[in-house]
Amino acid sequence: MDTATELGRLLGPLRRAVLRTRRSEGLPDLPEAQIELLRVLAETGTVTPREAAVRLRAAPSTISNLVRTMTAADLVERTPSATDLRTVHLSASPRALDMLDRYDRTSTAALRRALDALPPRSREAVDHALPALADLLVALEKEETGDRRTK
């Protein structure tokens, strides 16, 4: 078995299974890019579009398009800077924060039920794999930025 191939094949179906739990609860189906931007805004409180682009490793034009769509949907609020009229600060709307909280509660509950249904050895294997998966994310991000040095 090739671990990279098998993991790659599982990631999409796992993600879609979690997303289906949100739909089953009647939550809106937001694109993953919008959810990622909302997570940044929830963590930071407020950022400029440029800061959001850096944090998400996205092109400024991508952030601009996301913000335009999300502002129209009352998910993102734009506040002009008091010191620089060319700069705006982005924040998640109360509606978006509530939706993100509901997404997380729904997804967590579904994952908890699925994990509880696993045989004990499989559950332990998932528990033990979490730190390695976090390391894998860091390694992939380093690869993406061209930093291939080891930890």
Helices and strands as residue ranges (DSSP letters): H 3-24, H 32-44, H 49-56, H 60-72, E 76-80, E 88-92, H 94-117, H 120-145
